[in-house]
């Protein structure tokens, strides 16, 4: 999910050096002998080295003769690192949370069998691309949610906004009171993109859920008035000072801390941020959906998952067994629920059956998953037919940063159209 760019110089690193940088030796687990698999992982404040080690141990406990060697991406951009490993002839047997569309043209990913998907998941085709699924739909996310500080809202007599006009009014009142209205992790494109993801998902896909399919068909463009209007809303927030000063210098970890320390009134972030809110803090925070102009609720939804299988691996069958075991592990999902705010999507296990300890913030946000409401693909984040073409997501994320300095929204969106057409060779 996280996509910070590394220098292209890494592509020139030798195969041996790549694995040394990746930290390939730690995290070996299994029953010894037999098959050794490589598993590309990444680390975040919630998904720590211990989480991955424990998850591997739990999954391999059910597999005879399988050992797993963990490869850790040197940054959270596992997609770019997977491409570097591919170029060096070391594409892993199993990969965590990559973008399938970036690897399908090369025939690198093996689909999961439909019977297994149908038997185990609430939305078995939630991650389907042209009818095939390359990441099991184990959990779901809303991105972004608007998290807010209840204490700050109460102190300044503010209520949760339900329309865009109310939202901008809340931001203006917070700024006037000397409070940063919206925390932003602006130093990294993926996290800086959250307002943009929310606005385009709500205002564009909320009106036309087939917008991305229509873009592939050439029926719509980023330069269309509705998209320009949605993106201009973020530019207007920037000009109004809604993100405070120095937002582009704040990384994800520091943004989390600043918001939890009460330095801002609101924070647009994926629902995984719930896992960063402790039980002691939970009473001070809540979450709501980014408002639309007319108050319609639109849920920017992503059916998530983790494990993809290398179709060209000599151990593809064993890799698929491991990927399935990892995906269905109650222990793994319990940890994801508690630390990463994952909303479970298993057909055979209900939330209460995981034994997970969750806060009221989790419960409040999870209701949007369970309710019958308008759910649309969270643009730039899904792994199904609505995924953007290879490379376009990164450009879309980076646009959010450029909106801090460039007032020409339409020209920036025209560049996205050009990149899209080039990526799909139209």
C-alpha atoms as one frame of an Amber mdcrd trajectory, in Angstrom:
protein
   0.000   0.000   0.000   2.885   2.355   0.664   4.731   3.721  -2.323   7.793
   5.879  -1.667  10.219   5.911  -4.601  13.807   4.694  -4.411  16.591   5.713
  -6.724  16.926   3.841  -9.974  20.498   3.166  -8.936  19.243   0.187  -6.985
  18.539  -1.495 -10.293  22.271  -1.696 -10.874  22.993  -3.471  -7.596  24.105
  -7.041  -8.013  21.786  -9.913  -7.198  23.747 -10.810  -4.079  23.765  -7.224
  -2.877  20.030  -6.875  -3.421  19.283  -9.745  -1.079  21.745  -8.408   1.469
  20.026  -5.012   1.409  16.670  -6.732   1.695  17.580  -8.552   4.854  16.898
 -11.992   3.455  18.398 -14.084   6.224  16.150 -13.191   9.195  12.656 -14.578
   9.403  13.368 -18.129   8.235  10.699 -20.405   9.551   9.215 -23.781   8.823
   9.565 -27.455   9.534  12.985 -27.874   7.938  14.005 -29.716   4.788  11.864
 -29.890   1.686  11.050 -26.601  -0.002  12.464 -23.160   0.774  10.296 -20.230
  -0.346  11.159 -16.541  -0.510   8.546 -14.088   0.759   8.805 -10.364  -0.014
   7.517  -8.318   2.933   7.606  -4.683   4.033   7.506  -3.003   7.416   5.368
  -0.186   8.821   4.716   1.072  12.364   1.936  -1.545  12.576   3.407  -4.360
  10.488   6.674  -4.859  12.299   9.420  -7.426  11.767   7.931  -9.462  14.614
   4.527  -9.487  12.940   5.966 -10.947   9.745   8.096 -13.492  11.606   5.149
 -14.631  13.720   2.839 -14.765  10.692   5.288 -16.937   8.773   5.664 -19.272
  11.726   1.902 -19.632  12.054   1.335 -20.304   8.344   4.162 -22.826   7.961
   3.036 -24.734  11.033   0.370 -26.296   8.831   2.721 -27.139   5.969   5.068
 -30.108   5.859   8.596 -29.540   4.637   8.226 -25.830   3.858  10.726 -23.211
   5.012  10.173 -19.521   4.290  12.945 -16.982   3.887  11.748 -13.430   4.454
  12.941 -10.672   2.113  12.298  -7.213   3.560  11.909  -4.339   1.110  14.350
  -1.559   2.117  11.481   0.938   1.981   7.753   0.457   2.226   7.526   0.605
  -1.586   7.483  -3.154  -2.115   6.111  -2.736  -5.648   9.224  -0.926  -6.887
  11.473  -3.349  -5.039   9.693  -6.354  -6.524  10.481  -4.904  -9.961  14.146
  -4.611  -8.996  14.188  -8.228  -7.864  12.453  -9.184 -11.111  15.136  -7.395
 -13.128  17.863  -9.237 -11.238  16.223 -12.624 -11.764  15.149 -12.965  -8.120
  11.402 -12.440  -8.233  10.184 -13.927  -4.920   7.982 -17.005  -4.616   5.379
 -15.054  -2.603   4.893 -11.284  -2.442   3.058  -9.126   0.087   0.598  -6.483
  -1.129   1.988  -5.655  -4.558  -0.034  -4.206  -7.446  -0.945  -7.220  -9.620
  -1.455  -5.162 -12.794   2.215  -4.195 -12.718   3.228  -7.832 -13.192   0.469
  -9.460 -15.234   1.821  -8.550 -18.664   4.959 -10.518 -17.836   2.857 -13.494
 -16.702   4.458 -13.378 -13.265   1.454 -13.978 -11.029  -0.587 -17.138 -10.539
  -4.341 -16.785  -9.918  -6.006 -18.453  -6.960  -8.566 -21.146  -7.728 -12.146
 -19.918  -7.732 -13.537 -22.766  -5.601 -11.184 -21.829  -2.759 -12.137 -18.159
  -3.075 -15.867 -18.944  -3.103 -15.570 -21.146  -0.040 -13.656 -18.723   2.148
 -14.445 -15.062   1.434 -17.437 -12.728   1.691 -16.495 -11.046  -1.593 -14.651
 -13.817  -3.437 -14.256 -11.665  -6.556 -13.426  -8.457  -4.722  -9.884  -8.463
  -6.126 -10.696  -9.992  -9.531  -8.930  -8.697 -12.644 -10.490  -9.993 -15.854
 -12.142 -12.737 -13.807  -8.984 -13.901 -12.032  -7.815 -13.129  -8.500  -4.138
 -12.671  -7.651  -4.524 -11.429  -4.056  -6.959 -13.205  -1.687  -9.736 -10.810
  -0.537  -9.079 -11.398   3.161  -9.881  -7.943   4.564 -11.125  -4.524   3.618
 -10.185  -0.924   4.175 -11.757   2.482   3.834  -9.345   5.031   2.481  -9.389
   7.587   3.461 -11.413   7.991   6.595 -11.463  11.429   8.186 -10.239  10.914
  11.723 -10.942  13.756  14.119  -9.976  14.819  17.618 -13.160  14.886  19.677
 -11.557  16.988  22.418 -10.499  19.688  19.965 -13.917  19.667  18.324 -15.636
  20.006  21.704 -13.309  22.795  22.832 -14.171  24.851  19.753 -17.882  23.929
  19.630 -17.539  22.041  16.353 -19.719  19.208  15.104 -18.896  16.487  12.587
 -19.504  17.951   9.108 -21.825  16.156   6.716 -21.414  18.375   3.630 -18.347
  19.790   1.901 -19.342  23.354   2.844 -19.511  22.326   6.500 -16.148  20.567
   6.209 -14.397  23.667   4.854 -16.139  25.759   7.534 -14.750  23.475  10.254
 -11.290  23.791   8.717 -11.566  27.588   8.640 -12.678  27.765  12.288  -9.836
  25.522  13.409  -7.304  27.658  11.539  -8.756  30.811  13.072  -8.372  29.216
  16.505  -4.686  28.507  15.874  -5.151  24.766  15.325  -3.843  22.984  12.227
  -7.107  21.922  10.567  -5.877  18.835   8.688  -2.808  16.773   9.488  -0.984
  15.646   6.349   1.849  13.157   5.897   3.022  15.157   2.918   6.629  13.970
   2.604   5.653  10.674   0.979   3.496  10.686  -2.169   1.286   7.757  -1.123
   0.339   9.375   2.195   0.186  12.892   0.768  -2.416  11.599  -1.690  -5.096
  10.842   0.895  -7.147  14.053   0.419  -6.952  13.635  -3.358  -7.935   9.956
  -3.177 -10.903  10.843  -0.992 -12.097  13.719  -3.164 -11.907  11.899  -6.498
 -13.410   8.724  -5.042 -16.332  10.596  -3.480 -17.043  13.252  -6.108 -16.162
  11.409  -9.326 -16.663   7.704  -8.628 -19.500   8.564  -6.259 -21.405   9.949
  -9.243 -20.184   7.318 -11.707 -18.920   4.111 -10.070 -17.851   2.906 -13.537
 -15.621   5.927 -14.131 -12.371   3.920 -14.151 -13.825   1.332 -16.539 -15.023
   4.226 -18.699 -11.505   5.719 -18.613 -10.086   2.445 -19.908 -12.706   2.563
 -22.663 -11.744   6.132 -23.531 -15.175   7.512 -22.643 -13.962   9.908 -19.926
 -10.778  11.794 -19.069  -9.085  13.318 -16.052  -9.512  16.696 -17.701 -13.299
  16.397 -17.625 -14.952  19.162 -15.561 -16.077  16.882 -12.719 -12.564  15.619
 -12.067 -11.079  19.104 -12.336 -13.626  20.342  -9.793 -12.840  17.529  -7.354
  -9.072  18.053  -7.582  -9.470  21.819  -7.309 -11.002  21.277  -3.871  -7.630
  20.072  -2.601  -5.864  23.029  -4.198  -8.374  25.303  -2.458  -7.608  23.644
   0.888  -3.899  24.221   0.315  -4.443  27.913  -0.479  -6.655  28.258   2.598
  -3.852  26.946   4.820  -5.862  23.908   5.881  -2.767  21.690   6.079  -0.730
  24.091   8.166   2.889  24.965   7.438   5.580  22.522   6.412   3.137  19.732
   5.537   5.327  18.425   2.702   8.144  17.834   5.177   6.171  15.542   7.483
   6.518  11.782   6.997   3.884   9.180   7.808   5.204   8.164  11.230   5.592
  11.766  12.385   2.142  12.701  11.061   0.592   9.884  13.076   2.327  11.071
  16.231   1.477  14.724  15.694  -2.194  13.969  15.215  -2.364  11.649  18.220
  -0.558  14.304  20.268  -3.386  16.747  19.545  -1.556  18.956  17.046  -4.374
  18.918  14.448  -8.150  18.683  14.364  -8.519  16.166  11.513  -6.420  13.593
   9.650  -7.243  11.940   6.339  -5.727   8.462   6.349  -6.575   4.881   5.489
  -8.568   2.950   8.065  -5.394   1.092   9.022  -4.616   4.163  11.167  -7.170
   2.800  13.645  -4.467   0.378  14.756  -2.311   3.307  15.902  -4.976   4.550
  18.342  -4.541   2.887  21.721  -7.388   1.948  24.027  -6.361   4.791  26.343
  -6.570   7.302  23.470  -9.698   5.966  21.789 -12.145   8.129  23.699 -10.593
  11.230  22.171 -10.905  10.188  18.526 -13.553   9.285  15.995 -13.929   8.846
  12.265 -16.282  10.003   9.515 -16.448   9.897   5.728 -15.130  12.783   3.648
 -18.283  14.811   2.937 -19.711  15.444  -0.515 -21.395  18.635  -1.728 -24.913
  17.333  -1.158 -24.209  15.213   1.920 -24.453  11.824   0.185 -22.256   9.303
   1.949 -19.742   7.614  -0.340 -17.413   4.937   1.053 -14.025   4.763  -0.732
 -13.613   1.020  -0.393 -10.782  -1.416  -0.946 -10.989  -5.174  -0.586  -7.477
  -5.928   0.581  -5.223  -8.878   1.031  -1.580  -9.776   1.101  -0.158 -12.827
  -0.620   0.518 -13.093  -4.360   2.217 -16.131  -5.909   5.000 -16.185  -8.485
   3.611 -18.171 -11.405   7.124 -18.894 -12.738   8.524 -20.157  -9.458   9.726
 -23.768  -9.560   7.928 -24.043  -6.214   4.661 -22.380  -7.310   2.470 -25.159
  -5.911   4.065 -24.941  -2.468   4.030 -21.137  -2.677   0.271 -21.258  -3.281
  -0.167 -23.549  -0.262   1.765 -21.090   1.908  -0.143 -18.098   0.508  -3.466
 -19.756   1.274  -2.397 -20.796   4.770  -1.124 -17.289   5.504  -4.342 -15.701
   4.230  -6.655 -17.915   6.289  -4.633 -17.810   9.503  -6.900 -16.520  12.304
  -3.821 -15.474  14.267  -2.520 -13.345  11.386  -5.880 -11.698  10.823  -6.362
 -11.093  14.547  -3.093  -9.159  14.566  -4.085  -7.230  11.439  -7.416  -6.314
  13.047  -5.745  -5.081  16.225  -2.662  -3.358  14.808  -3.592  -2.416  11.242
  -7.322  -1.711  11.558  -8.172  -4.440   9.026 -11.869  -5.171   8.574 -12.153
  -8.982   8.176 -13.821 -10.433   5.090 -13.698 -14.173   5.818 -16.907 -16.071
   5.207 -16.306 -18.655   7.929 -15.024 -16.420  10.766 -16.933 -13.480  12.254
 -15.237 -10.490  13.876 -16.103 -11.645  17.375 -14.652 -15.085  16.693 -11.126
 -13.746  16.193 -10.907 -12.763  19.863  -9.447  -9.432  18.783  -9.470  -6.456
  21.129 -10.786  -3.426  19.255 -11.590   0.136  20.253 -14.810   2.110  19.703
 -12.999   3.865  16.831 -12.723   0.509  15.045 -16.374  -0.290  15.715 -17.570
   3.122  14.513 -15.633   2.847  11.251 -16.419  -0.840  10.668 -20.117  -0.019
  10.478 -19.521   1.616   7.097 -18.305  -1.766   5.822 -21.323  -3.638   7.158
 -23.990  -1.103   6.191 -25.838  -1.112   2.874 -24.419   2.091   1.423 -22.665
   3.485  -1.644 -19.243   1.843  -1.855 -16.874   2.770  -4.673 -13.321   1.765
  -5.479 -10.771   3.865  -3.634  -9.020   5.298  -6.669  -5.388   4.311  -6.961
  -5.574   1.670  -4.249  -7.665  -1.294  -5.379  -6.281  -4.530  -6.832  -9.160
  -5.433  -9.120 -10.442  -4.311 -12.525 -10.539  -0.747 -11.209  -6.780  -0.671
 -10.570  -5.027   2.068 -12.514  -2.563   1.129 -15.274   1.047   0.401 -14.244
   2.795   3.553 -13.073  -0.283   5.785 -13.114  -1.048   5.352  -9.414   2.360
   6.785  -8.501   1.752   9.805 -10.731  -1.685  10.279  -9.188  -0.193  10.219
  -5.681   2.524  12.703  -6.649  -0.123  15.082  -8.005  -1.269  15.657  -4.432
   2.147  17.089  -3.602   2.303  19.256  -6.731  -1.010  20.838  -5.763   0.905
  22.678  -3.036   2.817  24.728  -5.580   1.026  24.492  -8.931  -2.274  26.264
  -9.480  -2.834  24.858 -12.984  -4.972  21.863 -12.084  -6.161  21.094 -15.595
  -2.653  20.909 -17.066  -1.572  18.531 -14.314  -4.573  16.309 -15.013  -3.816
  16.398 -18.736  -0.412  14.897 -17.894  -2.213  12.051 -16.127  -4.315  11.438
 -19.234  -1.146  11.288 -21.350   0.492   8.838 -18.958  -2.656   6.689 -18.868
  -2.902   6.487 -22.649   0.750   5.637 -22.942   0.465   2.907 -20.279  -2.462
   1.223 -22.043  -0.995   1.945 -25.501  -4.139   3.670 -26.774
